[in-house]
Amino acid sequence: MRLKQPIIAVTVAGLFALAACGGSDDGGSGTSDGNKEGETDAQTGGDTGDAQDATRVDGPVEIEGATPGGTIKVISVAGLNTMHPSEAYYQNTSTILSGLVTRAMTQYVYDEDTKSMVLIPDLATDLGTPNEDFTEWTFELKPGIKYEDGTEVKAEDFIFSTAASMDRTQFPEGPAYSNDYLVSGDSYEGYFTAGKTLDGFDAVEVEGNTVTYKARKPFPDLPYWLTFPAMSPMNETAAADPAAYARHPMATGPYKFGEYTPEKTLQLVRNDQWDTNTDPGRTQYPDSYEMDLQVESAQIDQLLLSDSGDAQTTLTYDDVLNENYRDFDASGRLVVGGFPLTSYWAPDYRKITDIKVRQALAWAYPYKDAYLSAGLIEGVTAIPGETLMPPGTAGRKEFSPLPDHEPGTTDPAAAKALLEEADAVGYEIKFLYAKDDPKLVKQKDVIVKALEEAGFKATPVPSTVADLSTVRADPDADINVRSPGWIADWPSGSSWFPPVIQSTNLDKEGLGSNYAAFNEPAIDQRIEDIQLLPVEEQADAWGELDEEVMTEYFPLFVTRYGGVAQAHGSKINGHFVDNTIGQPTWKNLWVTQ
């Protein structure tokens, strides 16, 4: 999953189990039960919870002491990318939808005892029944579920939404797991690109209220994929115009869209067609949500530290700035925790073809200065790292892709020596930055200085917070390095290597999540082979692939592993860290009256 700002969870039977590690609501940054001694939540970001409960089927959910009413204000600098469920694949877009607006077959809920997320049913009556080799999964849809306009959710609506989820042309930034795993995902172009037809689509079968998903290879993680907005039901008629639907997706959850200005503001109001008795995870305590998503980071911190007026009922899902961390920590209104994020620089494999130049970038990058200038908190929201899979991920191997390179260290002399070996001193690096985010402008400046000191020519390319992700996703953009972040959709290599490393058809699919445009047929085949291994053998195989890709090809280098440090006003309750994705647990929120 993509990072909210231009940058889930266990497999069957807990095989790739995630240990408990989440945030606390009291501002403390101590370790969770699942951490090794001396490790913080953020340093075990790949461990995101090991629980599932197929018996938790019905509502209502009641929180002791919670009272209805009030408006929660949400402020962020990060903007809001497309809100079409088929394409909502950033932290904020995905969790706002799945937490408050859209329902799906399965969902996550927060366990305050373990400080971790639990997979439970949502629209389905259980967590699904697989066949012996996990190539078919059957779910029964609860009856009587309604969209916000009062029309009933039909089992056939999952046929349409799954067909739409395969449309890489219409939804280039959306998740591609339906294409990667499901039957016809490798041949069917997607509902809209195929001409608004289901001809050639065979991945979902419906009989009455029974929905069966069919995969062309083992897919033990399907119940986790079904939590995503892309797999929520959509009525074929209501969603016929993708642009219009992105402006107002039909709610099945407790809130529906009110006023909405893309990238800037979003209002959510109560959905009177949501039935609390059918929902075992969500609540509807606040009257509404008012989201202002283009507020500068310094202003966000200033408002929340003041804790006066409307700030008391305000929260942010952005990290607090490093200079304000201690003040927030002392306030008792800081929420910290880990989640499985790897941020990295991805040199374009088509353009920067010499591995020595790519390696030189890793030596030149100003890790600590970049953290500081961007407002990150070393050891809390920025953990130095080198392997693609973060600590805590099943099968992860400890290795150094660059000999003698300590994570998070910069050495311009070593970088320049590699450039000299490659006869590439003065090599031009073109990278994007958001000119309307002051802290990212500062980060750009320190990166330019470090690259030039190491012998590169640095050419920063200006964009905006609103446009950066779109430009970055364009394979033809006039840049040769991209700087994304990736969050595991579940804690195994199957959520890292197919989306981040496997090659794509650039003409039809674009970059997808392969921001390096990495293309090595031998690695593509290794990915396919691992996915066909017995499930219990896959974890170690992904760890071995991590080492092979990073040492032999070096298509990217890690700038940090992630953590969160979010703040809220004194009248906000239930703000915990969803440690599968690093966002607030939207389903728990309520306002002190």
MOHUWO-V821619 format. One record per residue. N is the residue number from 1. RES is the residue in one letter. PSI is psi as a letter, one per 20 degrees, with the letter a starting at -180 (NA if undefined). Layout:
# MOHUWO-V821619
n=N res=RES psi=PSI
n=N res=RES psi=PSI
This chain:
# MOHUWO-V821619
n=1 res=M psi=q
n=2 res=R psi=q
n=3 res=L psi=q
n=4 res=K psi=h
n=5 res=Q psi=p
n=6 res=P psi=NA
n=7 res=I psi=NA
n=8 res=I psi=d
n=9 res=A psi=i
n=10 res=V psi=q
n=11 res=T psi=a
n=12 res=V psi=p
n=13 res=A psi=k
n=14 res=G psi=k
n=15 res=L psi=g
n=16 res=F psi=l
n=17 res=A psi=q
n=18 res=L psi=p
n=19 res=A psi=q
n=20 res=A psi=p
n=21 res=C psi=o
n=22 res=G psi=a
n=23 res=G psi=r
n=24 res=S psi=q
n=25 res=D psi=j
n=26 res=D psi=j
n=27 res=G psi=i
n=28 res=G psi=q
n=29 res=S psi=k
n=30 res=G psi=r
n=31 res=T psi=q
n=32 res=S psi=r
n=33 res=D psi=h
n=34 res=G psi=i
n=35 res=N psi=q
n=36 res=K psi=q
n=37 res=E psi=p
n=38 res=G psi=i
n=39 res=E psi=p
n=40 res=T psi=r
n=41 res=D psi=g
n=42 res=A psi=h
n=43 res=Q psi=i
n=44 res=T psi=l
n=45 res=G psi=h
n=46 res=G psi=i
n=47 res=D psi=o
n=48 res=T psi=k
n=49 res=G psi=q
n=50 res=D psi=j
n=51 res=A psi=q
n=52 res=Q psi=q
n=53 res=D psi=n
n=54 res=A psi=i
n=55 res=T psi=i
n=56 res=R psi=n
n=57 res=V psi=h
n=58 res=D psi=q
n=59 res=G psi=a
n=60 res=P psi=r
n=61 res=V psi=p
n=62 res=E psi=p
n=63 res=I psi=p
n=64 res=E psi=p
n=65 res=G psi=i
n=66 res=A psi=q
n=67 res=T psi=q
n=68 res=P psi=q
n=69 res=G psi=r
n=70 res=G psi=r
n=71 res=T psi=p
n=72 res=I psi=p
n=73 res=K psi=p
n=74 res=V psi=p
n=75 res=I psi=q
n=76 res=S psi=q
n=77 res=V psi=i
n=78 res=A psi=i
n=79 res=G psi=a
n=80 res=L psi=o
n=81 res=N psi=a
n=82 res=T psi=p
n=83 res=M psi=j
n=84 res=H psi=p
n=85 res=P psi=h
n=86 res=S psi=i
n=87 res=E psi=i
n=88 res=A psi=o
n=89 res=Y psi=j
n=90 res=Y psi=q
n=91 res=Q psi=g
n=92 res=N psi=g
n=93 res=T psi=g
n=94 res=S psi=g
n=95 res=T psi=h
n=96 res=I psi=g
n=97 res=L psi=g
n=98 res=S psi=h
n=99 res=G psi=h
n=100 res=L psi=h
n=101 res=V psi=g
n=102 res=T psi=q
n=103 res=R psi=r
n=104 res=A psi=a
n=105 res=M psi=h
n=106 res=T psi=r
n=107 res=Q psi=r
n=108 res=Y psi=q
n=109 res=V psi=q
n=110 res=Y psi=p
n=111 res=D psi=o
n=112 res=E psi=h
n=113 res=D psi=g
n=114 res=T psi=i
n=115 res=K psi=l
n=116 res=S psi=r
n=117 res=M psi=q
n=118 res=V psi=p
n=119 res=L psi=p
n=120 res=I psi=r
n=121 res=P psi=r
n=122 res=D psi=e
n=123 res=L psi=i
n=124 res=A psi=r
n=125 res=T psi=i
n=126 res=D psi=a
n=127 res=L psi=j
n=128 res=G psi=q
n=129 res=T psi=o
n=130 res=P psi=r
n=131 res=N psi=a
n=132 res=E psi=h
n=133 res=D psi=j
n=134 res=F psi=k
n=135 res=T psi=i
n=136 res=E psi=p
n=137 res=W psi=p
n=138 res=T psi=p
n=139 res=F psi=q
n=140 res=E psi=p
n=141 res=L psi=p
n=142 res=K psi=q
n=143 res=P psi=q
n=144 res=G psi=j
n=145 res=I psi=p
n=146 res=K psi=q
n=147 res=Y psi=r
n=148 res=E psi=h
n=149 res=D psi=j
n=150 res=G psi=i
n=151 res=T psi=q
n=152 res=E psi=q
n=153 res=V psi=p
n=154 res=K psi=q
n=155 res=A psi=h
n=156 res=E psi=h
n=157 res=D psi=h
n=158 res=F psi=h
n=159 res=I psi=g
n=160 res=F psi=g
n=161 res=S psi=h
n=162 res=T psi=h
n=163 res=A psi=h
n=164 res=A psi=h
n=165 res=S psi=i
n=166 res=M psi=i
n=167 res=D psi=n
n=168 res=R psi=h
n=169 res=T psi=g
n=170 res=Q psi=h
n=171 res=F psi=m
n=172 res=P psi=h
n=173 res=E psi=j
n=174 res=G psi=r
n=175 res=P psi=q
n=176 res=A psi=j
n=177 res=Y psi=h
n=178 res=S psi=g
n=179 res=N psi=g
n=180 res=D psi=h
n=181 res=Y psi=h
n=182 res=L psi=q
n=183 res=V psi=p
n=184 res=S psi=i
n=185 res=G psi=h
n=186 res=D psi=i
n=187 res=S psi=h
n=188 res=Y psi=p
n=189 res=E psi=i
n=190 res=G psi=q
n=191 res=Y psi=g
n=192 res=F psi=g
n=193 res=T psi=h
n=194 res=A psi=j
n=195 res=G psi=k
n=196 res=K psi=l
n=197 res=T psi=q
n=198 res=L psi=j
n=199 res=D psi=p
n=200 res=G psi=i
n=201 res=F psi=p
n=202 res=D psi=j
n=203 res=A psi=h
n=204 res=V psi=p
n=205 res=E psi=q
n=206 res=V psi=p
n=207 res=E psi=o
n=208 res=G psi=c
n=209 res=N psi=j
n=210 res=T psi=p
n=211 res=V psi=p
n=212 res=T psi=p
n=213 res=Y psi=p
n=214 res=K psi=p
n=215 res=A psi=q
n=216 res=R psi=i
n=217 res=K psi=r
n=218 res=P psi=p
n=219 res=F psi=m
n=220 res=P psi=i
n=221 res=D psi=j
n=222 res=L psi=g
n=223 res=P psi=h
n=224 res=Y psi=h
n=225 res=W psi=h
n=226 res=L psi=i
n=227 res=T psi=i
n=228 res=F psi=q
n=229 res=P psi=h
n=230 res=A psi=h
n=231 res=M psi=j
n=232 res=S psi=q
n=233 res=P psi=q
n=234 res=M psi=p
n=235 res=N psi=p
n=236 res=E psi=h
n=237 res=T psi=g
n=238 res=A psi=h
n=239 res=A psi=k
n=240 res=A psi=h
n=241 res=D psi=o
n=242 res=P psi=h
n=243 res=A psi=g
n=244 res=A psi=h
n=245 res=Y psi=h
n=246 res=A psi=h
n=247 res=R psi=h
n=248 res=H psi=m
n=249 res=P psi=q
n=250 res=M psi=p
n=251 res=A psi=q
n=252 res=T psi=i
n=253 res=G psi=a
n=254 res=P psi=i
n=255 res=Y psi=q
n=256 res=K psi=r
n=257 res=F psi=p
n=258 res=G psi=c
n=259 res=E psi=q
n=260 res=Y psi=p
n=261 res=T psi=o
n=262 res=P psi=p
n=263 res=E psi=i
n=264 res=K psi=f
n=265 res=T psi=q
n=266 res=L psi=p
n=267 res=Q psi=p
n=268 res=L psi=p
n=269 res=V psi=r
n=270 res=R psi=q
n=271 res=N psi=o
n=272 res=D psi=i
n=273 res=Q psi=i
n=274 res=W psi=p
n=275 res=D psi=o
n=276 res=T psi=h
n=277 res=N psi=i
n=278 res=T psi=i
n=279 res=D psi=o
n=280 res=P psi=j
n=281 res=G psi=h
n=282 res=R psi=q
n=283 res=T psi=r
n=284 res=Q psi=l
n=285 res=Y psi=g
n=286 res=P psi=q
n=287 res=D psi=h
n=288 res=S psi=r
n=289 res=Y psi=p
n=290 res=E psi=o
n=291 res=M psi=p
n=292 res=D psi=o
n=293 res=L psi=k
n=294 res=Q psi=l
n=295 res=V psi=p
n=296 res=E psi=q
n=297 res=S psi=g
n=298 res=A psi=h
n=299 res=Q psi=h
n=300 res=I psi=g
n=301 res=D psi=g
n=302 res=Q psi=g
n=303 res=L psi=g
n=304 res=L psi=h
n=305 res=L psi=h
n=306 res=S psi=h
n=307 res=D psi=l
n=308 res=S psi=q
n=309 res=G psi=c
n=310 res=D psi=h
n=311 res=A psi=h
n=312 res=Q psi=h
n=313 res=T psi=k
n=314 res=T psi=q
n=315 res=L psi=r
n=316 res=T psi=q
n=317 res=Y psi=j
n=318 res=D psi=q
n=319 res=D psi=q
n=320 res=V psi=q
n=321 res=L psi=q
n=322 res=N psi=h
n=323 res=E psi=i
n=324 res=N psi=j
n=325 res=Y psi=g
n=326 res=R psi=h
n=327 res=D psi=g
n=328 res=F psi=g
n=329 res=D psi=h
n=330 res=A psi=h
n=331 res=S psi=h
n=332 res=G psi=j
n=333 res=R psi=k
n=334 res=L psi=p
n=335 res=V psi=o
n=336 res=V psi=q
n=337 res=G psi=r
n=338 res=G psi=r
n=339 res=F psi=r
n=340 res=P psi=m
n=341 res=L psi=p
n=342 res=T psi=o
n=343 res=S psi=q
n=344 res=Y psi=r
n=345 res=W psi=p
n=346 res=A psi=n
n=347 res=P psi=p
n=348 res=D psi=o
n=349 res=Y psi=h
n=350 res=R psi=h
n=351 res=K psi=g
n=352 res=I psi=n
n=353 res=T psi=i
n=354 res=D psi=p
n=355 res=I psi=h
n=356 res=K psi=h
n=357 res=V psi=g
n=358 res=R psi=g
n=359 res=Q psi=h
n=360 res=A psi=h
n=361 res=L psi=h
n=362 res=A psi=h
n=363 res=W psi=h
n=364 res=A psi=h
n=365 res=Y psi=p
n=366 res=P psi=m
n=367 res=Y psi=g
n=368 res=K psi=g
n=369 res=D psi=h
n=370 res=A psi=h
n=371 res=Y psi=g
n=372 res=L psi=g
n=373 res=S psi=h
n=374 res=A psi=j
n=375 res=G psi=j
n=376 res=L psi=q
n=377 res=I psi=o
n=378 res=E psi=p
n=379 res=G psi=i
n=380 res=V psi=f
n=381 res=T psi=i
n=382 res=A psi=o
n=383 res=I psi=o
n=384 res=P psi=q
n=385 res=G psi=r
n=386 res=E psi=h
n=387 res=T psi=q
n=388 res=L psi=g
n=389 res=M psi=p
n=390 res=P psi=r
n=391 res=P psi=q
n=392 res=G psi=i
n=393 res=T psi=p
n=394 res=A psi=p
n=395 res=G psi=i
n=396 res=R psi=p
n=397 res=K psi=q
n=398 res=E psi=o
n=399 res=F psi=r
n=400 res=S psi=o
n=401 res=P psi=h
n=402 res=L psi=p
n=403 res=P psi=p
n=404 res=D psi=j
n=405 res=H psi=p
n=406 res=E psi=p
n=407 res=P psi=p
n=408 res=G psi=j
n=409 res=T psi=q
n=410 res=T psi=p
n=411 res=D psi=n
n=412 res=P psi=h
n=413 res=A psi=g
n=414 res=A psi=h
n=415 res=A psi=g
n=416 res=K psi=h
n=417 res=A psi=g
n=418 res=L psi=h
n=419 res=L psi=h
n=420 res=E psi=h
n=421 res=E psi=h
n=422 res=A psi=j
n=423 res=D psi=l
n=424 res=A psi=k
n=425 res=V psi=p
n=426 res=G psi=j
n=427 res=Y psi=p
n=428 res=E psi=p
n=429 res=I psi=o
n=430 res=K psi=o
n=431 res=F psi=q
n=432 res=L psi=q
n=433 res=Y psi=q
n=434 res=A psi=o
n=435 res=K psi=i
n=436 res=D psi=j
n=437 res=D psi=o
n=438 res=P psi=h
n=439 res=K psi=h
n=440 res=L psi=h
n=441 res=V psi=g
n=442 res=K psi=g
n=443 res=Q psi=g
n=444 res=K psi=g
n=445 res=D psi=g
n=446 res=V psi=h
n=447 res=I psi=g
n=448 res=V psi=g
n=449 res=K psi=g
n=450 res=A psi=g
n=451 res=L psi=g
n=452 res=E psi=h
n=453 res=E psi=h
n=454 res=A psi=i
n=455 res=G psi=j
n=456 res=F psi=r
n=457 res=K psi=p
n=458 res=A psi=p
n=459 res=T psi=n
n=460 res=P psi=p
n=461 res=V psi=o
n=462 res=P psi=q
n=463 res=S psi=a
n=464 res=T psi=r
n=465 res=V psi=h
n=466 res=A psi=h
n=467 res=D psi=i
n=468 res=L psi=g
n=469 res=S psi=h
n=470 res=T psi=g
n=471 res=V psi=g
n=472 res=R psi=h
n=473 res=A psi=i
n=474 res=D psi=o
n=475 res=P psi=i
n=476 res=D psi=j
n=477 res=A psi=q
n=478 res=D psi=m
n=479 res=I psi=r
n=480 res=N psi=j
n=481 res=V psi=p
n=482 res=R psi=q
n=483 res=S psi=m
n=484 res=P psi=r
n=485 res=G psi=q
n=486 res=W psi=p
n=487 res=I psi=p
n=488 res=A psi=p
n=489 res=D psi=i
n=490 res=W psi=q
n=491 res=P psi=m
n=492 res=S psi=r
n=493 res=G psi=h
n=494 res=S psi=i
n=495 res=S psi=j
n=496 res=W psi=g
n=497 res=F psi=g
n=498 res=P psi=g
n=499 res=P psi=h
n=500 res=V psi=h
n=501 res=I psi=h
n=502 res=Q psi=p
n=503 res=S psi=q
n=504 res=T psi=r
n=505 res=N psi=o
n=506 res=L psi=h
n=507 res=D psi=h
n=508 res=K psi=h
n=509 res=E psi=i
n=510 res=G psi=a
n=511 res=L psi=h
n=512 res=G psi=c
n=513 res=S psi=j
n=514 res=N psi=m
n=515 res=Y psi=i
n=516 res=A psi=i
n=517 res=A psi=k
n=518 res=F psi=p
n=519 res=N psi=n
n=520 res=E psi=o
n=521 res=P psi=h
n=522 res=A psi=h
n=523 res=I psi=h
n=524 res=D psi=g
n=525 res=Q psi=h
n=526 res=R psi=h
n=527 res=I psi=g
n=528 res=E psi=g
n=529 res=D psi=g
n=530 res=I psi=h
n=531 res=Q psi=i
n=532 res=L psi=i
n=533 res=L psi=q
n=534 res=P psi=q
n=535 res=V psi=h
n=536 res=E psi=i
n=537 res=E psi=i
n=538 res=Q psi=h
n=539 res=A psi=g
n=540 res=D psi=h
n=541 res=A psi=h
n=542 res=W psi=h
n=543 res=G psi=g
n=544 res=E psi=h
n=545 res=L psi=h
n=546 res=D psi=g
n=547 res=E psi=g
n=548 res=E psi=g
n=549 res=V psi=g
n=550 res=M psi=h
n=551 res=T psi=h
n=552 res=E psi=h
n=553 res=Y psi=h
n=554 res=F psi=l
n=555 res=P psi=i
n=556 res=L psi=r
n=557 res=F psi=q
n=558 res=V psi=p
n=559 res=T psi=h
n=560 res=R psi=q
n=561 res=Y psi=q
n=562 res=G psi=r
n=563 res=G psi=r
n=564 res=V psi=q
n=565 res=A psi=n
n=566 res=Q psi=q
n=567 res=A psi=q
n=568 res=H psi=r
n=569 res=G psi=r
n=570 res=S psi=i
n=571 res=K psi=j
n=572 res=I psi=p
n=573 res=N psi=q
n=574 res=G psi=j
n=575 res=H psi=n
n=576 res=F psi=r
n=577 res=V psi=p
n=578 res=D psi=o
n=579 res=N psi=j
n=580 res=T psi=i
n=581 res=I psi=i
n=582 res=G psi=k
n=583 res=Q psi=r
n=584 res=P psi=q
n=585 res=T psi=n
n=586 res=W psi=h
n=587 res=K psi=i
n=588 res=N psi=i
n=589 res=L psi=q
n=590 res=W psi=r
n=591 res=V psi=p
n=592 res=T psi=p
n=593 res=Q psi=NA
